[in-house]
Amino acid sequence: MGFTIGGIRDMRSGSRRRGRTSGRASDCTTVAEFTGLWGWDVVPGARAAGPDCSCGKADCAAPGAHPLDPDALVPAGATLDEVTEAWGRFPGAAVLLPVGRAFDVIDVPEAAGRRALIRLERMGLPLGPVIATPDGRAHFFVAPGAAVELPTLLYRMGWDDATLDLHALGAGSYITAPPSDRGDLGPAIWLRAPSLDTATQPPQARLLLGTLAYVAHRSPCA
């Protein structure tokens, strides 16, 4: 059975009628949605259990927030069958998205991100998906290249000398995708869910950066 948009929706409807699905089937459906609908690569990630990481390393620097095997990437466009086969080798894995391919990320404190999101929506600016992370950050999806361009953009906007809790994530970074969690920290959630247009064409960082920088500057302890 290949992946189709209708197929995923039918599976979701069926799961609601049955009341539940197995965790593995639910994970595969989520991953297939990311690869098939949104055009994102996906990587199986480690899980956090309290302070410990499922990778087994006692000194793990990022419990539950790193790939189990970066080479096990499930590529954009993978079908549900392909996802099921690939994910079957990593039962219970978290769903991680590689940054720097289809999108970069602007990272700000969650409270500031929520306020900025309201402002941006009221202004009618183009927006991509936005995630609230388990550790209290907000991730705004923007067009690839933002991480490299950020210092120049902040300089041009006059924010280069300001103390800002604002960062860009680019190639080599991974983010936890909803509904995966970070153990006791809780799950990642969508503040603004992806759609067919915003997932494949996230906005240029410069369109959002002024508002994000302003709100982050006004709420340094957010």
C-alpha positions as CSV (number, residue, x, y, z in Angstrom):
1,M,0.0,0.0,0.0
2,G,1.6,3.3,-1.1
3,F,1.2,6.6,0.6
4,T,-1.5,9.0,-0.5
5,I,-3.0,12.0,1.1
6,G,-6.4,10.3,1.2
7,G,-4.8,7.2,2.6
8,I,-3.4,9.0,5.6
9,R,-6.8,10.7,6.2
10,D,-8.6,7.4,5.9
11,M,-6.2,5.9,8.4
12,R,-6.8,8.7,10.8
13,S,-10.5,8.5,10.5
14,G,-10.4,4.8,11.0
15,S,-8.3,5.1,14.1
16,R,-10.8,7.5,15.6
17,R,-13.6,5.1,14.9
18,R,-11.7,2.2,16.5
19,G,-10.7,4.4,19.4
20,R,-7.0,3.6,19.2
21,T,-4.1,2.4,17.1
22,S,-0.8,0.7,18.0
23,G,2.0,3.1,18.8
24,R,4.1,1.8,15.9
25,A,1.3,2.3,13.4
26,S,0.7,5.8,14.7
27,D,4.4,6.6,14.4
28,C,4.5,5.3,10.9
29,T,1.5,7.3,9.9
30,T,3.0,10.5,11.3
31,V,6.3,9.9,9.6
32,A,4.6,9.2,6.3
33,E,2.6,12.4,6.6
34,F,5.8,14.3,7.1
35,T,7.6,12.7,4.1
36,G,4.6,12.5,1.8
37,L,2.5,15.5,2.6
38,W,5.0,18.1,3.9
39,G,8.0,17.0,1.9
40,W,10.4,16.7,4.9
41,D,13.1,14.2,5.6
42,V,12.7,12.4,8.9
43,V,15.3,10.6,11.2
44,P,14.6,8.2,14.0
45,G,15.6,9.7,17.3
46,A,16.6,8.7,20.8
47,R,14.1,8.8,23.6
48,A,14.5,10.4,27.0
49,A,13.6,8.6,30.2
50,G,14.0,11.0,33.1
51,P,17.6,12.2,32.9
52,D,18.7,9.2,30.9
53,C,18.8,8.7,27.1
54,S,17.8,5.5,25.2
55,C,21.2,5.7,23.4
56,G,22.7,4.2,26.6
57,K,25.5,6.8,27.0
58,A,25.8,8.0,30.6
59,D,27.2,11.3,29.5
60,C,24.8,11.9,26.6
61,A,24.7,15.7,26.0
62,A,21.2,15.8,24.5
63,P,19.0,13.0,26.1
64,G,16.1,12.3,23.7
65,A,17.1,15.0,21.3
66,H,19.6,13.4,18.8
67,P,19.4,10.8,16.0
68,L,19.8,7.1,16.8
69,D,21.5,6.8,13.4
70,P,21.8,9.9,11.1
71,D,22.3,7.6,8.1
72,A,18.8,6.0,8.8
73,L,17.2,9.1,7.2
74,V,13.7,8.5,5.7
75,P,13.7,10.8,2.7
76,A,11.0,13.2,1.6
77,G,8.5,11.5,-0.6
78,A,8.8,8.1,1.1
79,T,5.6,6.0,0.9
80,L,3.8,4.5,3.9
81,D,5.2,1.1,3.0
82,E,8.7,2.5,2.8
83,V,8.3,4.3,6.1
84,T,6.9,1.2,7.8
85,E,9.9,-0.9,6.7
86,A,12.4,1.8,7.7
87,W,10.8,2.6,11.1
88,G,10.5,-1.0,11.9
89,R,14.3,-1.1,12.6
90,F,13.9,1.5,15.3
91,P,10.8,0.6,17.4
92,G,9.7,3.4,19.7
93,A,12.0,6.0,18.1
94,A,11.3,9.7,18.4
95,V,10.5,11.6,15.2
96,L,13.3,14.1,14.4
97,L,13.4,16.5,11.5
98,P,16.8,17.5,10.0
99,V,17.2,21.2,9.8
100,G,18.8,23.0,6.8
101,R,17.2,20.9,4.1
102,A,13.6,22.0,3.5
103,F,13.7,24.7,6.2
104,D,15.8,26.4,8.8
105,V,14.5,27.4,12.2
106,I,14.4,30.6,14.2
107,D,14.5,29.7,17.9
108,V,13.1,32.0,20.7
109,P,11.7,31.4,24.2
110,E,8.2,29.9,23.9
111,A,6.4,32.8,25.7
112,A,8.0,35.3,23.4
113,G,7.2,33.1,20.4
114,R,3.6,32.9,21.3
115,R,3.3,36.6,21.6
116,A,5.2,37.1,18.3
117,L,3.0,34.6,16.6
118,I,-0.1,36.7,17.5
119,R,1.5,39.8,16.2
120,L,2.6,38.2,13.0
121,E,-0.8,36.8,12.3
122,R,-2.5,40.1,13.0
123,M,0.0,41.7,10.5
124,G,-0.9,39.2,7.9
125,L,2.7,38.2,7.3
126,P,3.4,34.8,5.7
127,L,4.0,32.1,8.3
128,G,5.3,28.6,8.3
129,P,4.9,25.9,10.9
130,V,5.7,26.7,14.5
131,I,6.6,24.2,17.2
132,A,6.6,24.6,21.0
133,T,9.4,22.4,22.2
134,P,9.5,20.3,25.4
135,D,12.2,22.5,26.8
136,G,10.3,25.8,26.5
137,R,11.4,27.1,23.1
138,A,9.4,28.1,20.0
139,H,10.7,27.0,16.6
140,F,9.6,29.1,13.6
141,F,10.2,27.4,10.3
142,V,11.8,29.7,7.7
143,A,13.4,29.2,4.4
144,P,16.8,27.4,4.3
145,G,19.8,29.7,4.6
146,A,18.5,31.7,7.6
147,A,21.2,30.3,10.0
148,V,23.9,31.7,7.7
149,E,22.2,35.0,7.0
150,L,21.1,35.7,10.6
151,P,24.1,37.9,11.7
152,T,23.8,40.0,8.6
153,L,20.0,40.3,8.9
154,L,20.2,41.4,12.5
155,Y,22.9,43.9,11.6
156,R,20.8,45.4,8.9
157,M,17.8,45.7,11.2
158,G,19.8,47.3,13.9
159,W,19.6,44.4,16.4
160,D,23.2,43.3,16.2
161,D,24.2,45.1,19.5
162,A,21.1,44.0,21.4
163,T,21.1,41.1,23.9
164,L,18.6,38.7,22.3
165,D,17.6,35.2,23.3
166,L,17.1,34.4,19.6
167,H,19.1,31.9,17.5
168,A,18.9,30.2,14.2
169,L,19.3,26.5,13.6
170,G,20.6,25.3,10.2
171,A,22.3,22.3,8.6
172,G,23.5,19.7,11.1
173,S,20.7,20.4,13.6
174,Y,17.7,18.3,14.4
175,I,14.4,19.2,16.1
176,T,11.9,17.0,17.8
177,A,8.6,16.8,15.8
178,P,5.1,16.6,17.4
179,P,3.9,14.4,18.9
180,S,7.2,13.0,20.1
181,D,8.3,13.9,23.6
182,R,11.4,14.5,25.6
183,G,10.5,12.2,28.5
184,D,9.6,14.1,31.7
185,L,9.8,17.4,29.8
186,G,6.7,16.5,27.8
187,P,5.8,16.5,24.1
188,A,6.5,18.8,21.3
189,I,3.3,20.5,20.1
190,W,2.3,22.6,17.1
191,L,1.6,26.2,17.8
192,R,0.9,26.5,14.1
193,A,0.5,23.3,12.2
194,P,1.9,22.7,8.7
195,S,-0.2,23.1,5.6
196,L,0.5,22.1,2.0
197,D,1.7,25.6,1.1
198,T,3.6,26.6,4.2
199,A,5.5,23.3,4.7
200,T,7.1,23.3,1.2
201,Q,7.5,27.1,1.0
202,P,8.3,28.5,4.5
203,P,8.8,32.3,4.6
204,Q,12.1,34.1,4.3
205,A,13.5,34.8,7.8
206,R,13.7,38.6,7.1
207,L,9.9,38.8,7.0
208,L,9.6,37.6,10.6
209,L,12.8,38.6,12.2
210,G,12.0,42.1,13.0
211,T,8.9,41.1,15.1
212,L,10.7,38.1,16.6
213,A,13.7,40.2,17.7
214,Y,11.5,43.0,19.1
215,V,9.4,40.6,21.2
216,A,12.5,38.6,22.3
217,H,14.1,41.9,23.3
218,R,11.1,43.1,25.3
219,S,10.8,39.8,27.1
220,P,14.4,38.6,27.9
221,C,13.2,36.4,30.7
222,A,10.3,34.9,28.8
